[in-house]
Amino acid sequence: MRTETIGEYEIECAGMRLPETDGWAAFLTVYGPSRNPMHRNPVFPSQRVAVENVFPDEAAAEEEARRVALAMLH
């Protein structure tokens, strides 16, 4: 799982192995600003993105999740 801050948002990109195939799925969570540094404010709860795609490895799935996050935030 990869975490990155983009502007005022924190994104978590993850690749999860799909049990029914040899591939990986891309998952994304986006957290928005919060007044309490101990509390994360999910504005895009963890969910699979690019659902029509299966990726060959975890890194490729994470990169696709990051691409989706960048498109959402810019």
NUVOZA-68300 format. One line per 3 residues: number of its first residue (from 1); for each residue x, y, z of N, C-alpha, C. Coordinates in Angstrom, 2 decimals. Example, Ala and Ser with C-alpha at 12.3 -4.5 7.8 and 13.67 -1.06 7.14 Angstrom:
<recs>
1> 13.19 -5.69 7.80 12.30 -4.50 7.80 13.20 -3.30 7.80 | 12.85 -2.25 7.08 13.67 -1.06 7.14 12.90 0.03 7.87;
</recs>
This chain:
<recs>
1> 0.84 -1.17 0.00 0.00 0.00 0.00 0.89 1.23 0.00 | 0.53 2.17 -0.81 1.31 3.39 -0.96 0.46 4.58 -0.51 | 1.03 5.44 0.33 0.35 6.64 0.80 1.10 7.86 0.30;
4> 0.33 8.86 -0.13 0.93 10.07 -0.69 0.02 11.26 -0.39 | 0.60 12.42 -0.18 -0.16 13.64 0.01 -0.13 14.45 -1.28 | -1.32 14.83 -1.72 -1.46 15.65 -2.92 -2.31 16.85 -2.52;
7> -1.66 18.00 -2.45 -2.38 19.19 -1.98 -2.84 18.98 -0.56 | -4.12 19.15 -0.32 -4.66 18.95 1.03 -5.26 17.55 1.23 | -5.07 16.69 0.26 -5.61 15.33 0.33 -4.51 14.30 0.55;
10> -4.88 13.23 1.23 -3.98 12.10 1.41 -4.61 10.92 0.67 | -3.82 10.27 -0.17 -4.35 9.14 -0.93 -3.62 7.86 -0.52 | -4.36 6.78 -0.52 -3.79 5.45 -0.30 -4.13 4.60 -1.52;
13> -3.10 4.12 -2.16 -3.24 3.27 -3.35 -2.81 1.87 -2.96 | -3.61 0.90 -3.34 -3.29 -0.47 -2.98 -3.59 -1.41 -4.13 | -2.82 -2.46 -4.20 -3.09 -3.56 -5.10 -3.46 -4.77 -4.26;
16> -4.56 -5.41 -4.61 -4.99 -6.60 -3.88 -5.12 -7.76 -4.85 | -4.55 -8.88 -4.44 -4.62 -10.08 -5.28 -6.06 -10.56 -5.36 | -6.48 -10.87 -6.57 -7.82 -11.40 -6.78 -7.80 -12.91 -6.61;
19> -8.65 -13.44 -5.76 -8.60 -14.88 -5.47 -9.00 -15.76 -6.65 | -9.84 -15.26 -7.55 -10.32 -16.09 -8.64 -9.43 -16.05 -9.89 | -8.39 -15.22 -9.86 -7.47 -15.11 -11.00 -6.03 -15.01 -10.49;
22> -5.11 -14.90 -11.41 -3.72 -14.66 -11.03 -3.40 -13.18 -11.05 | -4.42 -12.33 -11.13 -4.21 -10.90 -11.27 -4.44 -10.12 -9.99 | -4.28 -8.81 -10.14 -4.40 -7.87 -9.03 -5.43 -6.81 -9.38;
25> -6.13 -6.30 -8.35 -7.10 -5.22 -8.50 -6.54 -3.95 -7.87 | -6.96 -2.80 -8.40 -6.53 -1.50 -7.89 -7.57 -0.96 -6.91 | -7.11 -0.55 -5.73 -7.99 0.04 -4.72 -7.48 1.42 -4.35;
28> -8.42 2.33 -4.06 -8.07 3.70 -3.75 -8.89 4.20 -2.57 | -8.24 4.96 -1.68 -8.90 5.69 -0.61 -8.36 7.11 -0.66 | -9.27 8.10 -0.52 -8.86 9.50 -0.48 -9.37 10.10 0.82;
31> -8.45 10.71 1.56 -8.79 11.40 2.81 -8.68 12.90 2.59 | -9.67 13.63 3.11 -9.66 15.08 3.00 -9.14 15.71 4.28 | -9.11 17.04 4.28 -8.61 17.76 5.45 -9.45 17.46 6.69;
34> -8.79 17.48 7.83 -9.46 17.25 9.11 -8.88 18.21 10.14 | -9.72 18.75 11.01 -9.23 19.64 12.07 -8.48 18.89 13.15 | -8.73 17.60 13.25 -8.08 16.78 14.27 -7.01 15.92 13.59;
37> -5.74 16.13 13.89 -4.69 15.36 13.22 -4.73 13.86 13.53 | -5.48 13.47 14.55 -5.60 12.05 14.90 -6.78 11.38 14.18 | -7.52 12.15 13.39 -8.70 11.63 12.71 -8.55 11.83 11.21;
40> -8.72 10.77 10.45 -8.68 10.86 9.00 -10.11 10.97 8.48 | -10.32 11.86 7.55 -11.64 12.14 7.01 -11.76 11.55 5.61 | -12.32 10.33 5.49 -12.40 9.72 4.16 -13.45 10.42 3.30;
43> -13.02 11.00 2.20 -13.96 11.63 1.26 -14.24 10.70 0.08 | -13.42 9.70 -0.09 -13.62 8.65 -1.09 -13.22 7.36 -0.39 | -14.20 6.68 0.23 -13.87 5.47 1.00 -13.18 4.42 0.13;
46> -12.45 3.55 0.77 -11.70 2.52 0.06 -12.61 1.71 -0.85 | -12.25 1.70 -2.12 -13.01 0.92 -3.08 -12.16 0.60 -4.30 | -12.61 -0.41 -4.99 -11.90 -0.82 -6.20 -12.14 0.20 -7.30;
49> -11.07 0.57 -7.98 -11.17 1.46 -9.14 -10.67 0.69 -10.36 | -11.00 1.17 -11.53 -10.64 0.47 -12.77 -11.11 -0.98 -12.72 | -12.40 -1.15 -12.39 -12.95 -2.49 -12.14 -12.91 -3.39 -13.37;
52> -12.80 -2.80 -14.54 -12.77 -3.62 -15.75 -11.38 -4.18 -16.04 | -10.38 -3.77 -15.24 -9.00 -4.19 -15.48 -8.48 -5.12 -14.39 | -7.67 -6.07 -14.79 -6.93 -6.94 -13.88 -5.46 -6.71 -14.20;
55> -4.66 -6.45 -13.18 -3.27 -6.06 -13.38 -2.33 -7.23 -13.11 | -1.17 -7.25 -13.78 -0.27 -8.39 -13.66 0.46 -8.47 -12.32 | 0.58 -7.33 -11.61 1.28 -7.33 -10.33 0.77 -6.19 -9.43;
58> 1.18 -6.23 -8.19 0.73 -5.25 -7.20 1.14 -3.83 -7.58 | 2.36 -3.66 -8.07 2.85 -2.33 -8.44 2.01 -1.71 -9.55 | 1.63 -2.49 -10.54 0.81 -1.97 -11.64 -0.57 -1.57 -11.14;
61> -1.13 -2.34 -10.23 -2.44 -2.00 -9.65 -2.35 -0.71 -8.84 | -1.30 -0.57 -8.04 -1.12 0.66 -7.26 -0.95 1.87 -8.17 | -0.22 1.71 -9.24 0.00 2.83 -10.17 -1.31 3.25 -10.83;
64> -2.16 2.31 -11.16 -3.45 2.64 -11.74 -4.32 3.38 -10.72 | -4.31 2.94 -9.47 -5.06 3.64 -8.42 -4.56 5.07 -8.27 | -3.26 5.27 -8.35 -2.68 6.62 -8.27 -3.12 7.46 -9.46;
67> -3.14 6.88 -10.64 -3.59 7.60 -11.83 -5.03 8.07 -11.67 | -5.89 7.20 -11.14 -7.28 7.55 -10.90 -7.37 8.68 -9.88 | -6.59 8.61 -8.82 -6.60 9.66 -7.79 -6.19 11.00 -8.38;
70> -5.15 11.02 -9.19 -4.69 12.26 -9.80 -5.76 12.85 -10.70 | -6.45 12.00 -11.44 -7.53 12.48 -12.32 -8.68 13.07 -11.49 | -8.96 12.46 -10.35 -10.04 12.96 -9.48 -9.67 14.30 -8.83;
73> -8.43 14.47 -8.47 -8.02 15.64 -7.69 -7.56 16.81 -8.53 | -7.36 16.62 -9.81 -6.90 17.73 -10.66 -7.91 18.13 -11.68;
</recs>
